[in-house]
Amino acid sequence: MCRWFAYIGSPVPIETFLLQPGHSLIDQSLNARMGVLTTNGDGFGLGWYNDIGGPGLYRSTAPAWNDQNLRELATHVTSHAFFAHIRASTGTPIQQTNCHPFRHGRWLWMHNGVIRDFERMHRDLVIEVDPKLFNNIQGSTDSEVMFYLALTMGLTENPIAAVERMAGIVEQIAERNGVENPLKMSLAVSDGERLWAFRYASGGDAPSLFHTTDVETLRILYPDNPRLEEVSESSRMIVSEPLTEFTGVWNEIEESSCCIVQGTYISPRSFEPCR
């Protein structure tokens, strides 16, 4: 499976969180601690928002630890909202179109997890995608199909309801095909102004997911940390696994739940597939 993080808040150089922390995503590409695999070297991707239309996107099949272009981008690009993802393939080819995040209009989507027996259900799943969206699917992953199912279900109007409907469709189709506990996911989606994160598994044991404590509290806990002076009180992160060892920074997101990050608030709520 994969590792990822999402940031939203005041504009910062992407390297602040991609490269500088002790257990950064680059370190996790070789030394993940909470994923199924220790090494996540089947490509990576970076998506970011600025004032120029929709989000930018950089994806590569190279391992994240070995790509100088990624370091150049992260050092020189500043953004108020960005996604980063390192991939460990669950069976689909290592190709650029299979690297996350995925983009549609102003929306970014990335995922860690799997649809079990995806090959058996692939045809039935893509039939549910709106024909107007179908030709936008460029790769062969379950993650991208999930994105376009969610778009079909109204992601741009109501992301939580759309993802609940998407998960419900996956479970219904799995049931018809005799696949038990089909869905594992931790995923993030954003329009550049808000960030939504989801953690769910059909049979429990969902992939790990954490959010940061509010910046005001972190400044009290760590008054000598200069990095905390670089970000506003509205800044938050969602991560597959903590980027640092600091106590009080990382809060686990419960299984079968989702949260909305907007302004200074994280609003948690329960998550249940809609059938």
C-alpha positions as CSV (number, residue, x, y, z in Angstrom):
1,M,0.0,0.0,0.0
2,C,1.1,3.7,0.2
3,R,1.9,6.6,2.4
4,W,0.7,10.2,2.0
5,F,0.2,13.6,3.6
6,A,-2.1,16.6,2.9
7,Y,-1.5,20.2,4.1
8,I,-3.8,23.2,4.1
9,G,-3.2,26.6,5.7
10,S,-0.8,29.5,5.3
11,P,1.5,29.4,2.2
12,V,4.8,27.6,3.0
13,P,7.5,26.0,0.9
14,I,6.6,22.4,0.2
15,E,9.9,21.3,1.4
16,T,8.9,22.4,4.9
17,F,6.9,19.2,5.3
18,L,8.0,17.0,2.4
19,L,11.7,17.1,3.1
20,Q,12.6,18.6,6.5
21,P,10.8,16.5,9.2
22,G,12.8,13.6,10.7
23,H,10.3,11.0,9.4
24,S,9.4,12.9,6.3
25,L,7.6,11.2,3.4
26,I,11.0,10.8,1.7
27,D,12.1,8.8,4.8
28,Q,8.9,6.9,4.8
29,S,9.5,5.8,1.1
30,L,12.4,3.7,2.5
31,N,11.4,3.3,6.2
32,A,7.6,3.3,6.7
33,R,6.6,2.1,10.2
34,M,2.9,1.8,10.0
35,G,2.2,0.6,6.5
36,V,1.9,-3.0,5.1
37,L,5.3,-2.5,3.4
38,T,8.5,-0.8,4.7
39,T,9.5,0.4,1.2
40,N,7.2,2.5,-1.0
41,G,9.2,2.9,-4.2
42,D,6.7,2.4,-7.0
43,G,6.4,6.1,-7.9
44,F,5.3,9.3,-6.2
45,G,3.2,12.4,-6.8
46,L,2.9,16.0,-5.7
47,G,-0.2,18.2,-6.2
48,W,-0.4,21.8,-5.2
49,Y,-2.6,24.9,-5.4
50,N,-1.7,28.5,-6.0
51,D,-3.3,31.5,-7.7
52,I,-3.0,30.1,-11.2
53,G,-6.3,28.2,-12.0
54,G,-6.4,24.6,-11.0
55,P,-3.9,22.6,-9.1
56,G,-0.4,21.7,-10.4
57,L,0.6,18.1,-10.7
58,Y,4.0,16.3,-10.8
59,R,4.1,12.5,-10.9
60,S,6.9,10.1,-11.6
61,T,7.5,6.4,-11.5
62,A,11.0,6.9,-9.9
63,P,11.4,6.2,-6.2
64,A,10.8,9.4,-4.2
65,W,14.2,9.1,-2.5
66,N,16.0,9.2,-5.8
67,D,14.4,12.1,-7.8
68,Q,16.3,15.4,-7.8
69,N,13.4,17.1,-9.7
70,L,11.1,16.5,-6.7
71,R,13.6,18.2,-4.4
72,E,13.9,21.1,-6.7
73,L,10.1,21.6,-6.9
74,A,9.7,21.2,-3.1
75,T,12.4,23.8,-2.5
76,H,11.1,26.4,-4.9
77,V,7.3,26.0,-4.8
78,T,5.3,27.7,-2.1
79,S,1.6,26.7,-1.6
80,H,-1.2,27.0,0.8
81,A,-2.6,23.5,0.1
82,F,-0.7,20.5,-1.3
83,F,-0.8,16.7,-1.4
84,A,2.2,14.3,-1.5
85,H,2.0,10.6,-2.1
86,I,4.4,7.7,-2.3
87,R,3.2,4.5,-3.9
88,A,3.5,0.8,-3.2
89,S,1.6,-1.0,-5.9
90,T,-1.0,-3.6,-5.0
91,G,-0.6,-5.2,-8.5
92,T,-1.3,-2.5,-11.1
93,P,1.6,-1.4,-13.3
94,I,4.2,1.1,-12.3
95,Q,3.4,3.9,-14.7
96,Q,2.9,7.6,-14.4
97,T,-0.9,7.5,-14.9
98,N,-1.2,5.2,-11.9
99,C,0.7,7.6,-9.5
100,H,-1.4,9.7,-7.1
101,P,-2.7,12.3,-6.6
102,F,-5.4,12.3,-9.3
103,R,-6.8,15.5,-10.6
104,H,-10.2,16.6,-12.1
105,G,-10.8,20.3,-12.5
106,R,-10.0,21.9,-9.1
107,W,-10.1,18.6,-7.2
108,L,-7.3,16.5,-6.0
109,W,-7.7,12.9,-4.7
110,M,-5.2,10.4,-3.2
111,H,-5.7,7.1,-1.5
112,N,-4.0,4.4,0.5
113,G,-5.6,1.0,0.6
114,V,-7.1,-1.5,-1.8
115,I,-10.3,-2.9,-3.4
116,R,-9.8,-6.6,-2.9
117,D,-10.1,-8.7,-6.1
118,F,-10.3,-5.5,-8.1
119,E,-9.7,-7.3,-11.3
120,R,-12.8,-9.4,-10.8
121,M,-15.0,-6.3,-10.2
122,H,-13.2,-3.8,-12.4
123,R,-15.7,-4.0,-15.3
124,D,-18.8,-3.7,-13.0
125,L,-17.3,-0.7,-11.2
126,V,-16.4,1.3,-14.3
127,I,-19.9,0.8,-15.7
128,E,-21.2,2.9,-12.7
129,V,-19.0,5.9,-13.8
130,D,-20.8,8.7,-15.6
131,P,-20.2,8.3,-19.3
132,K,-19.2,12.0,-19.5
133,L,-16.4,11.3,-17.0
134,F,-15.3,7.8,-18.2
135,N,-12.7,8.9,-20.8
136,N,-10.9,10.9,-18.2
137,I,-9.7,7.7,-16.5
138,Q,-6.1,7.4,-17.6
139,G,-4.7,4.6,-15.5
140,S,-5.6,1.2,-14.3
141,T,-5.8,1.6,-10.5
142,D,-8.7,0.9,-8.1
143,S,-7.9,4.3,-6.6
144,E,-8.6,6.3,-9.8
145,V,-11.8,4.3,-10.4
146,M,-12.9,5.2,-6.8
147,F,-12.3,8.9,-7.6
148,Y,-14.4,8.9,-10.7
149,L,-17.1,6.9,-8.9
150,A,-17.1,9.6,-6.3
151,L,-17.3,12.4,-8.9
152,T,-20.2,10.5,-10.5
153,M,-21.9,10.5,-7.1
154,G,-21.6,14.3,-6.6
155,L,-18.2,14.8,-5.1
156,T,-18.0,18.5,-6.1
157,E,-21.3,19.3,-4.4
158,N,-21.1,17.1,-1.2
159,P,-17.8,15.2,-0.8
160,I,-18.8,13.2,2.3
161,A,-22.1,11.9,0.8
162,A,-20.4,11.2,-2.5
163,V,-17.6,9.1,-0.9
164,E,-20.2,7.2,1.2
165,R,-22.1,6.4,-2.0
166,M,-18.9,5.4,-3.7
167,A,-18.0,3.0,-0.8
168,G,-21.6,1.6,-0.9
169,I,-21.3,0.8,-4.6
170,V,-18.0,-1.0,-4.1
171,E,-19.5,-3.1,-1.3
172,Q,-22.6,-3.9,-3.3
173,I,-20.7,-5.0,-6.4
174,A,-18.3,-7.0,-4.1
175,E,-21.3,-8.8,-2.6
176,R,-22.6,-9.7,-6.1
177,N,-19.2,-11.1,-7.0
178,G,-18.7,-13.0,-3.7
179,V,-15.8,-10.8,-2.4
180,E,-15.8,-10.4,1.3
181,N,-14.5,-7.2,3.1
182,P,-13.6,-5.6,-0.2
183,L,-12.6,-2.0,0.8
184,K,-9.7,-0.6,2.7
185,M,-9.1,3.1,2.5
186,S,-7.5,6.2,3.9
187,L,-8.1,9.0,1.4
188,A,-7.9,12.7,1.0
189,V,-9.7,15.0,-1.3
190,S,-9.5,18.8,-1.7
191,D,-10.7,21.7,-3.8
192,G,-7.9,23.9,-2.6
193,E,-10.0,25.7,0.0
194,R,-11.1,22.7,2.2
195,L,-9.7,19.3,2.9
196,W,-11.6,16.1,3.5
197,A,-10.1,12.9,4.9
198,F,-11.6,9.5,5.3
199,R,-10.6,6.3,7.1
200,Y,-12.6,3.1,6.6
201,A,-12.4,-0.6,6.0
202,S,-15.2,-3.0,5.2
203,G,-14.0,-5.6,7.8
204,G,-12.2,-3.2,10.2
205,D,-8.4,-2.7,10.4
206,A,-8.4,0.5,8.2
207,P,-5.1,2.0,7.2
208,S,-3.6,4.4,9.8
209,L,-4.5,8.1,9.6
210,F,-3.7,11.1,11.8
211,H,-4.3,14.9,12.0
212,T,-2.3,17.6,13.7
213,T,-3.2,19.4,16.8
214,D,-4.0,23.1,16.4
215,V,-1.0,25.4,15.9
216,E,-1.8,27.5,19.0
217,T,-1.5,24.5,21.2
218,L,1.7,23.3,19.4
219,R,3.3,26.7,20.0
220,I,2.6,26.4,23.7
221,L,4.0,22.8,23.7
222,Y,7.1,23.7,21.6
223,P,7.9,27.4,22.1
224,D,11.4,27.1,20.6
225,N,10.4,25.4,17.4
226,P,10.9,27.9,14.6
227,R,8.8,25.9,12.1
228,L,5.7,26.7,14.1
229,E,6.3,30.4,13.5
230,E,6.1,29.9,9.7
231,V,2.5,28.7,9.7
232,S,-0.8,30.3,10.6
233,E,-3.2,29.1,13.3
234,S,-5.4,27.7,10.5
235,S,-2.7,25.3,9.2
236,R,-3.4,21.6,9.6
237,M,-2.0,18.3,8.2
238,I,-3.5,14.9,7.6
239,V,-0.9,12.1,7.4
240,S,-0.7,8.3,7.0
241,E,1.8,8.2,9.8
242,P,3.5,10.9,12.0
243,L,6.3,12.9,10.4
244,T,8.0,13.6,13.8
245,E,8.4,12.0,17.3
246,F,7.0,15.1,19.1
247,T,4.5,14.4,21.8
248,G,1.1,16.0,21.4
249,V,1.3,16.8,17.7
250,W,-0.5,13.8,16.2
251,N,-4.1,12.7,16.8
252,E,-5.3,9.4,15.4
253,I,-8.4,9.6,13.2
254,E,-10.8,6.9,14.3
255,E,-11.9,4.0,12.0
256,S,-15.2,4.5,10.1
257,S,-14.9,8.3,10.4
258,C,-14.1,11.3,8.3
259,C,-13.2,14.9,9.0
260,I,-13.4,18.3,7.3
261,V,-10.5,20.7,7.6
262,Q,-11.6,24.4,7.0
263,G,-10.1,27.4,8.6
264,T,-9.0,26.7,12.2
265,Y,-11.4,23.8,12.6
266,I,-11.3,20.1,12.1
267,S,-14.9,18.7,12.2
268,P,-15.0,14.9,12.7
269,R,-18.0,12.8,12.0
270,S,-18.8,9.1,11.5
271,F,-18.5,7.5,8.1
272,E,-20.8,4.8,6.8
273,P,-21.2,3.5,3.2
274,C,-24.5,4.4,1.7
275,R,-26.2,1.5,-0.2
